[in-house]
Each structure stands twice: as structure tokens, then as C-alpha cells.
Amino acid sequence: MSKDKKKIAVVLEAAGDAKRYGSNKLLVPLSDGRTMIHNTMDDVLSLDVYKRVLVTQYEEIVEMAADDFDIVINNHPELGISLSMQLGIEAAGDADAYMFCVCDQPDLTASTMKKLIDAYLAASENSDNVITSISWQGDMSNPKIFSSVYREELMSLSGDIGGRQIIKNHMDNLILVEAYSEYEITDIDTPDDLKKLNDRDK
């Protein structure tokens, strides 16, 4: 990574209980045979970033993670996504920014992730307060990048409240980055969602 770039840490949030799915959906195979979590990890490995942090409660996910990931165990997933974010921030050390990624968007591409990072880097040349978010037709989705300026606010979140509340308070600093397709922002929450995805890929 070039020395003049902001140091971005990617935080993969892979600690949820997936109650709507009924089992650990991140370990379910996609049409190409890779699991959802493996699909996301492969995309993140292709990015030129400062750190890659994986936050999970699952030993199976820990075992499949590449050495390029810093592993953080979330022993209290019942406390919500905010805890995974905060554990990721702590593991990110002196990073200048945090890119938070969920792992149940199997159509999200590395190209769109890179587009988000490039938008952040360009905007951060003129401001330390930048927030960038993937969007579709103007609506926010994941992933998102927060400057470390917001570290204290991120560390004060609780429960399943993610970064949207912080964004609400700093709308003037938000930059939306359009995904290449609507599919990229689609979450897999139920087995039926995954069936539709796999049927489309046939």
C-alpha cells in the first residue's frame, strides 16, 4: 500500500446468530461451491488495505480464515452488531478509517468495494470527516467507511444500532457510492433468499 494513502482497516462482521435463516448461513455453499463467508473473504483479500479484521463467534469460520486476517472472537453476539464493530475498531489499531462489511451479500463484488475505497480516499484528501456508503438509487446499504474521527461515537453505540445513527448526525459528511447492480446490496436472510440467488446463477 502506498505510504501516502489513508490506512483503511476492513472489518468483517461475521458473529451474528442468523436466527431468520435457522442455521449459520455464512457456512452455506453458493452456486460456485464457496461458502458466503469464503466469498466475502476472497473479495477482501483482493483489496489494497492496511488491515483485514474478522470478527466472529464461530470456530469453523476461524479455521477457514486466511493468515491475512486478524481474528477477533465475539463471545457475546447477543449484544448486537455494535459490539462486533467495536471489537473490529480495537483490532484495527492506528487505522485512519474503518470499512465495515457484512458477509451475507454474496453478489457484492470486489470492484464495488474498491470503488467505495477510492471514493473515500479521494474525499479524504480534503476532509478528515468523511463517511462513504454503498448505495442503490440513493438508498444507503453496506459496506460503509467511517473516518477514525468518529471512533468515539462508534465506540459508544450499543445493541443492534450500527453506523446509521452516526451518519444521521453527520449527513453533510456522507458520500454515497452507487453499486453496479441492485443484486450487490441484496442480503441473504432466509433459505428462500439463497434459493432465488442460486436459481438466478444457473
Protein Blocks (a to p, Z undefined) as FASTA:
>chain_A
ZZkbccddddddffbgolmnopafklpccfkopafklmmmmmmmmpccfbdcdddfbfkl
mmmpcfkbccdddfblmnojklmmmmmmmmnomafbdcdddfklfkbcfklmmmmmmmmm
mmmmmockbccdddeehiacddddddfklmmmmmmggcjbdfklmmmmmmmlpccdddfb
fklmpccfbfklmmmmmmmmZZ
